[in-house]
Amino acid sequence: MPPPETMNNVRLRYAEEGVLDGYDVLYLDLFSRDFDTEMEPYHLTLEEARFYFYVRVVLSCDPLHGNCTVLRVQLPKDQLSYTRIGDTKWTWIDANPNCRAYQDILYNNNDGLFYGVCVRGEIDSINLNGTSAEVKVILKSIISYQAHSRYIVQAPWGDFFQIWRHDKYNKENGRTEGVADKFFVYKIDFVGQKIIETNNLQDHAKFIGFNNSFLLPVKDFPALVPNSIYHTDDLLDYIYCHRFSLRQVVIFNMEDGSFIELSPPSSNSRLNWSPPVWIQSSLT
């Protein structure tokens, strides 16, 4: 992938001895479609930048197939940019002033479109098949406030689901930290412009966290708990700001609302760098 500094608003920052020390990020204004050179830029260390520029990353296909598009969610404001095989830079998506606040994205092999869910439950389709990005709202905002975390996943049978993570906050070591307290799963009705709560995933298990959300059939993986959510903590404030912090790894049973803790007992629910993440292996 092209390096971060190929974005128009990113500058390399060097120490006095000429050693690369981090990045300076200028604020992007989606209304003027320009970046603000007067505001104080975000100063990032090299380690922070790994997560700042790659909140979410989705590929349209295996890069070995050649015609691959990479879409990512990046800070600040959870905006989007993309690149393709052979490109030398990232292209910022500024199709409209509301191209921001994305919390999860996916690629649909059936129609060749990307889909993104925003903090208020809105879902956009993102068409990157032309010379410029085309973004359409296909599900209007569900709630009027921004809270908690949203995820989007497409089932093998075609349905789309939203997952809402609700948190509770504990004070530990003088710092307030959030942990998942409840998950709500909604089937999306694009025609009726509504979401319908459900606890039935047709005996599939859902995997969400600091990764692309996906479903697996329990019949093929009998060790999994059916109609459940496997979750790894992905709160970015803890991931890239606090090296040693809360790393929740749990199974949430959708039918009875119970949690199974998967973190090693000796770790006291804390794991070291890097953040835990689900990896969906390819058997091919």
C-alpha positions, -999 to 999 in steps of 0.1 A, spaced: 0 0 0 12 36 -6 28 52 25 7 76 47 25 107 35 10 103 0 -22 118 15 -23 156 8 -28 164 45 1 143 59 36 155 65 67 136 76 82 149 108 120 146 115 140 149 146 169 174 147 194 147 136 173 140 105 157 108 117 121 102 109 102 110 142 65 107 132 38 124 112 19 158 112 -17 155 101 -36 186 89 -73 188 95 -95 178 64 -125 200 58 -152 180 39 -173 211 32 -145 231 15 -128 199 3 -95 212 15 -73 210 45 -67 236 71 -31 249 72 -38 273 101 -50 248 127 -24 230 148 -18 197 131 -21 163 149 13 151 160 17 114 158 45 90 168 53 63 143 36 37 166 4 58 170 3 63 132 -1 25 127 -36 27 142 -44 63 133 -42 57 96 -57 22 96 -88 21 119 -104 -3 95 -90 -18 62 -111 -38 37 -99 -54 4 -121 -61 -25 -103 -94 -33 -70 -112 -29 -43 -88 -42 -28 -117 -61 -58 -115 -84 -45 -81 -96 -76 -59 -97 -78 -52 -59 -91 -20 -42 -82 -12 -6 -106 10 14 -97 22 48 -112 42 77 -87 68 91 -86 94 118 -94 122 123 -132 121 120 -132 84 108 -130 95 71 -124 72 41 -96 69 15 -87 42 -10 -60 29 -33 -57 3 -60 -31 -21 -72 -5 1 -90 -15 34 -74 12 55 -58 -10 74 -34 -42 73 -13 -73 90 -26 -94 108 -1 -132 103 -5 -149 136 -3 -181 129 -23 -202 148 2 -197 166 35 -211 136 54 -183 111 43 -171 107 79 -179 90 112 -176 55 97 -172 28 123 -171 -3 102 -169 -12 65 -173 -43 43 -170 -54 7 -199 -71 -11 -188 -96 -37 -223 -98 -52 -225 -62 -63 -189 -50 -62 -197 -22 -37 -183 -13 -3 -207 -6 26 -200 16 57 -219 21 89 -217 54 108 -221 63 144 -259 71 141 -266 38 124 -266 53 89 -253 30 61 -237 42 29 -229 23 -2 -195 33 -17 -189 27 -53 -152 27 -63 -156 11 -97 -155 44 -116 -130 72 -120 -142 88 -87 -160 76 -56 -198 76 -55 -213 75 -20 -251 70 -15 -271 68 18 -290 35 16 -302 35 53 -310 68 70 -298 75 105 -315 54 131 -307 75 162 -300 112 168 -270 108 190 -235 94 187 -227 67 212 -211 33 216 -198 13 186 -214 1 154 -204 -29 132 -218 -42 99 -217 -77 86 -233 -95 56 -245 -131 61 -238 -158 36 -276 -159 28 -275 -122 18 -289 -104 48 -271 -74 63 -268 -69 101 -258 -41 124 -243 -49 158 -244 -22 185 -219 -24 213 -230 -8 246 -203 -1 272 -200 3 309 -172 23 325 -150 11 354 -124 32 372 -92 14 376 -57 27 385 -71 62 385 -83 60 349 -119 53 336 -120 25 311 -149 12 291 -158 -25 286 -186 -41 265 -217 -46 287 -242 -56 261 -245 -63 223 -276 -57 202 -280 -73 168 -303 -59 142 -313 -72 108 -314 -44 82 -345 -37 61 -333 -13 34 -367 -12 17 -386 -3 49 -357 19 61 -356 2 95 -337 -23 116 -352 -53 134 -337 -67 166 -328 -104 164 -311 -131 184 -310 -157 156 -280 -160 133 -291 -193 118 -266 -211 140 -237 -189 129 -211 -172 151 -202 -136 145 -167 -122 149 -162 -85 155 -134 -63 168 -102 -47 154 -108 -66 121 -133 -71 93 -166 -84 108 -176 -119 95 -198 -149 102 -189 -186 104 -213 -216 104 -212 -237 136 -219 -269 116 -184 -264 100 -168 -253 133 -185 -273 160 -163 -258 188 -181 -224 183 -211 -213 203 -241 -208 179 -259 -175 178 -231 -158 196 -207 -128 191 -170 -133 195 -156 -99 204 -121 -84 209 -118 -49 223 -112 -23 196 -116 10 215 -89 31 197 -83 54 227 -70 24 246 -53 7 216 -30 34 204 -28 57 234 -22 32 262 3 4 256 -8 -15 287 -46 -12 290 -78 -31 290 -80 -57 263 -114 -74 265 -119 -108 247 -153 -123 252 -181 -145 238 -215 -129 241 -245 -153 239 -273 -136 220 -300 -159 234 -294 -154 271 -272 -122 272 -244 -140 291 -206 -134 286 -178 -159 285 -144 -143 293 -116 -156 269 -88 -135 283 -61 -155 302 -71 -155 339 -35 -145 349 -36 -114 327 -65 -99 347 -82 -90 314 -51 -72 301 -31 -83 272 2 -68 259 8 -53 224 -4 -59 198 -42 -57 202 -60 -91 200 -77 -96 166 -97 -123 148 -80 -137 117 -102 -156 91 -78 -180 74 -82 -190 38 -81 -228 33 -71 -223 -3 
